[in-house]
């Protein structure tokens, strides 16, 4: 196992980033991460004026995967997510998130994590459900901030990118340059405040290189569902492209004609929102894995 420490941080995904390490495909990797504020918030008394806003959404890495070449796919299997914080932090800010226009002052929130439960406002108790907010590879062209999602991955903030899931990403540059961060102890679809339960932690995963692009990417596969993801400036456009990507998967890999693919998706598929707060919005289309495997699609 190769450990990538949380001291190896990048704030944009780029072909120009120097690799933190180089590993053969198949290597187990342990990414140690900061929270999305780079652990700058230590209590509810931390003043906003003290925060360095150039250090938001850091990703640990990147890792050069040997044998990964442009045009390939990266198959990332998330084996374990460990939260190393005893509390999560959140912020609410004027003009941040969907409801930010209703706020007049900033506030730091601290949420205790006790025995696998998050102690939320109003006495609400919610099970801790760890997920990865930022994970991606270097884009083909210019650098992209770790706070922005795209076809390379990045800040997709999708709660299905969790322990036990496999994320497929495109390889755009030699070595792929995989990086991740922004772990959440929990987050609802939409991430409407602009924050999840932000925590530091560790992610254990393995990476395989698949030659070519057999599927529309990014894509997430877990034990029961398959998700095609897309990010665009407008949510409608992200939703349309995520849906078209699933249709393309059913037609190109499952052998359905377009009318049958569309009918199947309308009956047993689900169009879902990942997040609506980043510079590009992210949507996903979900289908039962069993149905796709009956069509001969293997993952």
C-alpha positions in Angstrom: 0.0 0.0 0.0 1.2 3.5 -0.9 0.3 6.4 1.4 -0.2 9.9 0.0 0.0 12.3 3.0 -2.3 15.3 3.5 0.8 17.5 3.2 0.7 16.8 -0.6 -2.0 19.1 -1.7 -3.2 20.7 -4.9 -5.9 23.3 -5.4 -6.5 22.7 -9.1 -6.4 19.6 -11.3 -3.8 20.1 -14.0 -1.4 18.3 -16.2 1.3 20.6 -14.8 1.0 19.3 -11.2 4.0 17.4 -10.1 3.1 13.8 -9.1 3.2 13.1 -5.3 4.2 9.5 -6.4 4.2 7.1 -9.3 2.6 3.7 -8.8 1.8 0.6 -11.0 -1.8 0.0 -11.8 -3.4 -2.2 -9.2 -1.6 -0.6 -6.3 -3.6 0.1 -3.2 -3.5 3.8 -2.4 -4.3 5.4 1.0 -5.1 9.1 0.5 -5.0 11.2 3.7 -7.1 14.3 3.4 -7.9 17.6 5.0 -11.4 18.9 5.2 -12.6 21.4 2.5 -11.3 24.3 4.6 -7.9 22.7 4.9 -8.6 22.2 8.6 -8.5 26.0 9.2 -11.7 26.0 11.3 -10.9 24.7 14.8 -14.0 25.9 16.6 -17.3 27.8 16.2 -15.3 30.9 17.3 -12.9 30.8 14.3 -13.4 34.2 12.6 -14.1 34.2 8.9 -11.6 37.0 8.5 -8.9 34.6 9.5 -9.6 32.0 6.7 -7.4 31.8 3.7 -10.0 31.4 0.9 -7.2 30.4 -1.5 -6.9 27.1 0.4 -10.5 25.8 -0.1 -11.2 22.4 -1.4 -7.7 21.0 -1.5 -7.1 17.6 -3.0 -4.4 15.2 -1.9 -2.1 14.0 -4.7 -1.9 13.7 -7.6 -0.8 10.2 -8.2 0.7 9.1 -11.5 -0.7 5.7 -12.6 1.8 3.8 -14.7 0.4 2.7 -18.0 -2.4 5.2 -18.1 -2.5 7.0 -21.4 -4.8 9.5 -23.0 -7.9 7.8 -24.3 -7.9 5.1 -21.5 -10.3 4.8 -18.6 -9.4 4.7 -14.9 -11.4 2.3 -12.8 -11.2 3.5 -9.1 -12.5 1.1 -6.5 -13.2 2.8 -3.2 -12.5 0.2 -0.5 -12.7 2.2 2.7 -13.4 5.7 3.9 -12.3 6.5 7.4 -13.3 9.7 9.1 -10.5 10.9 11.4 -12.4 13.8 12.9 -14.6 13.7 16.0 -16.6 16.6 14.7 -17.6 18.0 11.3 -17.7 21.6 10.4 -20.1 23.6 8.2 -20.5 27.2 7.3 -23.5 29.3 6.2 -22.8 32.5 4.4 -24.7 35.2 2.7 -25.0 34.4 -1.0 -23.6 30.9 -0.5 -25.8 28.1 -1.7 -29.4 28.1 -2.8 -30.6 29.9 0.3 -27.7 32.2 0.8 -29.8 35.2 -0.3 -31.9 34.7 2.9 -28.9 35.1 5.2 -27.4 38.4 6.6 -24.5 37.0 8.6 -21.9 34.3 8.5 -22.0 31.4 10.9 -19.7 28.4 11.7 -21.4 25.2 12.7 -19.7 22.3 14.6 -21.4 18.9 14.5 -20.3 16.2 16.9 -19.8 12.7 15.4 -20.5 10.1 18.1 -20.6 6.3 17.6 -21.4 6.6 13.9 -24.1 9.3 14.4 -24.1 13.0 13.6 -25.8 15.1 16.2 -27.6 17.7 14.1 -29.4 20.9 15.1 -32.8 20.5 16.7 -31.8 17.2 18.4 -31.9 15.4 15.0 -29.6 12.3 14.9 -28.4 11.1 11.5 -26.2 8.1 10.6 -22.8 9.0 9.4 -22.5 8.3 5.7 -19.0 9.1 4.4 -18.6 10.2 0.8 -15.9 11.8 -1.4 -16.7 15.3 -2.6 -13.7 15.9 -4.8 -12.1 13.2 -6.9 -10.7 13.4 -10.4 -7.9 13.4 -12.8 -6.1 16.1 -14.8 -8.2 17.6 -17.5 -7.1 17.6 -21.1 -6.7 21.4 -21.4 -6.3 24.2 -18.9 -6.2 23.6 -15.2 -9.5 23.3 -13.4 -10.0 24.4 -9.7 -10.6 21.6 -7.3 -13.9 23.4 -6.5 -15.3 22.9 -10.0 -16.6 19.6 -11.4 -16.3 18.5 -15.1 -15.8 15.5 -17.3 -12.5 15.0 -15.5 -14.4 14.5 -12.2 -13.4 17.1 -9.6 -15.9 18.6 -7.2 -18.9 16.5 -8.2 -20.2 16.3 -4.7 -22.2 13.1 -5.4 -23.2 11.1 -2.4 -23.0 7.8 -4.4 -19.1 8.2 -4.5 -18.8 6.3 -1.3 -17.2 3.1 0.2 -17.9 0.1 -2.0 -18.5 2.1 -5.2 -16.3 2.1 -8.3 -15.8 5.4 -10.1 -14.8 5.4 -13.7 -12.9 8.4 -15.0 -11.3 9.3 -18.3 -7.6 9.5 -18.7 -6.7 12.8 -20.4 -3.0 13.1 -19.8 -0.2 10.5 -19.3 -0.3 9.0 -15.8 -3.9 10.3 -15.3 -2.8 12.3 -12.2 -5.5 11.1 -9.7 -6.3 13.3 -6.7 -9.0 13.5 -4.1 -10.3 15.3 -1.0 -13.3 17.1 0.5 -14.7 14.2 2.4 -18.2 14.5 4.0 -19.5 12.6 6.9 -22.9 13.1 5.3 -24.6 15.3 2.6 -28.0 15.5 1.1 -28.5 15.6 -2.7 -28.1 19.2 -3.9 -25.7 20.3 -1.1 -28.0 23.3 -0.9 -26.1 25.2 1.8 -22.8 24.9 -0.1 -21.5 22.5 2.5 -21.8 18.9 3.7 -20.6 17.6 7.0 -17.0 18.6 6.2 -14.3 16.3 7.7 -10.7 15.1 7.5 -10.1 11.5 6.8 -8.5 8.7 4.8 -9.6 6.9 1.6 -8.2 3.5 0.7 -8.7 2.6 -2.9 -7.2 0.6 -5.8 -6.9 1.8 -9.4 -7.0 -0.2 -12.7 -6.3 1.1 -16.2 -8.8 0.0 -18.8 -7.7 0.5 -22.4 -10.1 2.6 -24.4 -13.4 4.2 -23.3 -16.0 1.4 -23.2 -18.5 3.6 -21.3 -19.6 7.3 -21.1 -17.6 8.9 -18.3 -17.7 9.8 -15.4 -19.6 6.8 -14.2 -20.2 5.2 -10.8 -21.1 1.6 -10.2 -22.0 0.0 -6.9 -23.6 -3.3 -5.9 -27.1 -2.3 -7.0 -27.0 0.8 -9.3 -25.1 2.3 -12.2 -24.9 6.1 -12.5 -23.8 8.3 -15.4 -22.7 11.8 -14.2 -22.5 15.1 -16.0 -21.6 18.7 -15.0 -22.7 21.9 -16.8 -23.2 25.5 -15.9 -27.0 25.1 -16.0 -28.6 22.2 -14.1 -31.0 21.5 -17.0 -28.0 20.9 -19.3 -26.3 18.6 -16.7 -29.4 16.6 -16.3 -29.9 16.3 -20.0 -26.3 15.1 -20.6 -26.3 12.6 -17.7 -29.5 11.2 -19.2 -28.1 11.1 -22.8 -25.0 9.3 -21.4 -27.1 6.5 -19.9 -29.1 6.2 -23.2 -25.8 5.9 -25.1 -24.6 3.2 -22.7 -27.8 1.2 -23.2 -27.6 1.5 -27.0 -23.9 1.1 -27.6 -23.2 -1.6 -24.9 -26.6 -3.1 -24.3 -27.8 -3.4 -27.9 -31.1 -1.6 -27.4 -32.5 0.6 -30.1 -33.0 4.3 -29.0 -36.8 4.1 -28.5 -36.5 1.0 -26.3 -33.6 2.5 -24.3 -35.6 5.7 -23.7 -38.7 3.7 -22.6 -36.7 1.5 -20.2 -35.0 4.6 -18.6 -38.4 6.3 -18.2 -39.8 3.3 -16.4 -37.0 2.0 -14.1 -34.4 4.9 -14.2 -34.0 7.9 -11.9 -32.7 11.3 -12.8 -31.1 12.8 -9.7 -29.3 16.0 -8.6 -25.8 15.8 -7.1 -25.1 19.4 -6.3 -26.4 22.9 -7.4 -23.8 25.1 -5.7 -20.6 24.8 -7.6 -19.5 26.8 -10.7 -20.9 23.9 -12.7 -23.9 21.9 -11.5 -23.8 18.1 -11.4 -26.6 15.6 -12.2 -26.6 11.8 -12.4 -28.9 9.2 -14.1 -29.4 6.0 -12.2 -30.3 2.5 -13.4 -30.5 -0.9 -11.7 -27.3 -2.7 -12.2 -29.2 -6.0 -12.6 -31.1 -4.7 -15.6 -27.9 -3.5 -17.3 -26.2 -6.9 -16.7 -29.2 -8.7 -18.2 -28.4 -6.7 -21.3 -24.9 -8.0 -21.3 -23.2 -4.9 -19.9 -20.4 -5.9 -17.5 -18.5 -3.7 -15.1 
